Amino acid sequence: MSTDAAVPPVAPDVAGLVISVLGGTGEQGRGLARRLALTGLRVVLGSRDAARAAAAADGLPGAVSGVDNLTAARLGDVVVVAVPWDGHRELLVSLADALAGKIVLDCVNPLGFDRQGAFALDVDEGSAAQQAQALLPTSRVVAAFHHVSAVLLLDEAVDEVTTDVLVLGDDRTATDLVQALADRIPGMRGVYGGRLRNARQVEALTANLISVNRRYRTHAGLRVTGV
């Protein structure tokens, strides 16, 4: 009898990790922090203003604290970048030493807005995630969580955020770990989406989802079929 059937890979154990969120006082960062804290993870919110980060952490469940961005970068095993696009480069340059050797999870969407709605911006490096990797050559950058509604993440009446999370990166260990983080959140599933060079179209797709949300007055997510 053949024993060549594929064995599902064992998901990495992420239970003891500290997750830092740079831009943790914004809706996206705070929403991700909330959902991760609800799974039992220790979460650290980072901000330019430590007092503001501490105030934002006070309203969240679980083990969440608030500090300045530098301290958050130093404390996190995984560091989530959830800052506005216009502050992305400056922040990462300032924290390059603190982020050395760490998994950096970039969920920034380079978008512009005009009277016609949202649109993707051109990025010299190709994408926000590729810019992060260029600025942080000794970090392992993973792109993920671009299409998750901050409104749903923060809504206490929503028990499950039903969406797939596309996870992209060049380091398999790092992408597996980020997939495992997504899998911890009820309703979510981490799905490998390719190398970091493919992050551009994933970030840009957020503009399309914003258009969907505005037309249908919803908070659309993604589902990948056949996986």
C-alpha positions in Angstrom: 0.0 0.0 0.0 1.4 3.4 -1.0 2.3 5.8 1.9 3.1 8.7 -0.4 0.0 10.8 0.5 0.9 14.4 1.3 1.1 15.2 5.0 -0.2 18.6 6.0 2.5 20.8 7.4 2.5 21.4 11.1 1.7 25.1 11.8 4.3 26.9 13.9 3.6 27.6 17.5 3.0 31.3 17.9 1.4 31.2 21.4 4.3 32.8 23.2 5.2 35.5 20.8 5.0 39.3 21.5 3.3 41.1 18.6 4.1 44.8 18.3 2.0 47.1 16.1 3.6 50.3 14.8 0.8 52.7 14.1 -1.2 51.0 16.8 -3.3 54.0 17.5 -4.8 54.0 14.0 -7.9 52.1 13.3 -6.2 49.3 11.3 -3.4 48.8 13.7 -5.6 49.0 16.8 -8.1 46.6 15.2 -5.5 44.0 14.4 -4.1 44.4 17.9 -7.5 43.8 19.4 -8.1 40.6 17.4 -4.7 39.2 18.2 -5.0 40.0 21.9 -8.3 38.2 22.0 -6.5 35.0 20.9 -4.3 35.3 24.0 -1.2 36.9 22.5 0.7 39.7 24.2 0.4 42.8 22.0 2.3 46.1 22.2 1.0 49.2 20.6 3.5 51.7 19.2 3.1 55.4 18.5 5.2 58.5 18.2 3.5 59.5 21.4 3.8 56.9 24.1 1.0 58.4 26.2 -1.4 58.2 23.2 -0.4 54.6 22.7 -1.0 53.8 26.4 -4.5 55.4 26.2 -5.3 53.4 23.1 -4.2 50.2 24.8 -6.4 50.8 27.8 -9.6 50.3 25.8 -8.5 46.9 24.4 -9.0 43.4 25.8 -6.3 41.1 26.9 -2.6 41.8 27.4 -2.1 45.0 25.5 0.3 47.8 26.4 1.2 51.1 24.7 4.7 52.6 24.3 6.7 54.6 21.8 7.5 53.2 18.4 11.2 52.5 19.2 10.3 50.5 22.4 7.6 48.6 20.5 10.0 47.7 17.8 12.5 46.4 20.3 9.9 44.4 22.3 8.1 42.6 19.4 9.0 39.2 18.1 6.9 40.1 15.1 6.4 43.8 14.3 3.4 44.9 12.3 3.7 48.1 10.3 0.3 49.7 10.1 1.2 53.4 9.6 -0.1 55.7 6.9 1.8 55.4 3.6 3.2 58.9 3.7 5.1 58.1 7.0 6.2 54.6 5.9 9.7 55.2 4.7 10.6 57.7 7.5 9.5 55.4 10.2 11.3 52.3 8.9 14.5 54.2 8.4 14.4 55.4 12.0 13.8 51.9 13.3 16.1 49.9 11.1 18.5 48.9 13.9 15.7 47.9 16.3 14.0 45.8 13.6 17.2 43.9 12.5 16.6 40.2 12.5 12.9 40.4 13.2 9.9 39.4 11.2 8.3 42.6 9.9 4.7 42.3 8.9 3.8 45.1 6.5 0.1 45.8 5.8 0.4 49.3 4.4 -1.5 50.1 1.3 -0.1 53.0 -0.9 -3.3 54.6 -1.9 -4.4 58.0 -3.1 -7.9 59.5 -3.0 -9.7 61.9 -5.2 -13.3 62.7 -6.2 -13.5 59.4 -8.1 -12.5 57.3 -5.1 -9.4 55.4 -4.1 -6.5 54.5 -6.5 -3.2 52.8 -6.2 0.0 54.9 -6.0 3.2 54.1 -7.8 6.0 53.0 -5.6 9.6 53.1 -6.8 10.5 49.8 -5.2 7.3 48.2 -6.5 5.2 48.0 -3.4 5.2 49.2 0.3 6.4 45.7 1.3 9.3 45.8 -1.2 10.2 49.3 0.1 10.3 47.9 3.6 12.6 45.0 2.6 14.9 47.5 0.8 15.1 49.7 3.9 15.4 46.7 6.3 17.8 44.3 4.5 18.4 42.2 7.7 14.7 41.9 8.6 12.3 39.3 7.1 9.5 41.3 5.6 6.1 39.6 5.1 3.1 41.4 3.4 -0.3 40.5 4.9 -3.6 41.8 6.3 -4.1 44.4 3.5 -7.8 43.6 2.9 -9.2 43.3 6.4 -11.8 45.9 7.3 -10.8 48.0 10.3 -14.5 48.5 11.1 -15.0 44.8 11.5 -11.8 44.3 13.5 -12.9 46.9 16.0 -16.6 46.0 16.2 -17.3 44.2 19.5 -20.5 42.7 18.1 -18.5 40.8 15.4 -17.2 37.5 16.8 -15.7 36.3 13.5 -14.0 38.2 10.7 -14.7 35.9 7.8 -11.9 36.5 5.3 -8.8 35.0 3.8 -5.5 36.8 4.4 -3.0 36.7 1.5 0.5 36.3 2.9 3.5 37.1 0.7 7.2 36.9 1.4 10.6 35.4 0.4 11.2 33.6 3.7 9.1 30.4 4.1 9.5 30.3 7.8 8.3 33.8 8.2 5.3 33.4 5.9 4.3 30.2 7.7 4.4 32.0 11.0 2.3 34.9 9.7 -0.2 32.5 8.3 -0.4 30.9 11.7 -1.1 34.3 13.3 -4.0 34.9 10.8 -5.4 31.4 11.5 -5.7 32.2 15.3 -8.3 34.9 14.6 -11.8 33.4 14.4 -13.1 33.4 10.8 -9.7 34.2 9.2 -7.4 31.9 7.2 -3.9 32.7 6.1 -3.2 31.7 2.5 0.2 31.9 0.9 0.1 34.4 -2.0 3.6 34.3 -3.5 6.9 36.1 -3.3 7.2 39.6 -2.0 7.6 40.8 -5.6 3.8 40.1 -6.0 2.8 42.4 -3.2 2.1 45.3 -5.5 -1.1 43.9 -6.9 -2.3 42.8 -3.5 -1.8 46.2 -2.0 -3.5 47.8 -5.1 -6.5 45.5 -4.8 -7.5 47.4 -1.7 -8.6 50.3 -3.9 -11.0 47.9 -5.6 -12.4 46.7 -2.3 -13.0 50.3 -1.2 -15.0 50.8 -4.3 -17.0 47.7 -3.6 -17.6 48.8 0.0 -18.8 52.2 -1.1 -21.2 50.9 -3.8 -22.7 48.1 -1.7 -22.3 49.7 1.7 -20.5 46.7 3.2 -17.1 45.7 4.5 -16.0 43.2 1.8 -13.3 40.7 2.3 -11.7 37.9 0.1 -12.1 34.2 -0.1 -9.8 31.9 -2.1 -11.6 28.9 -3.4 -10.1 25.4 -4.1 -7.6 25.6 -1.3 
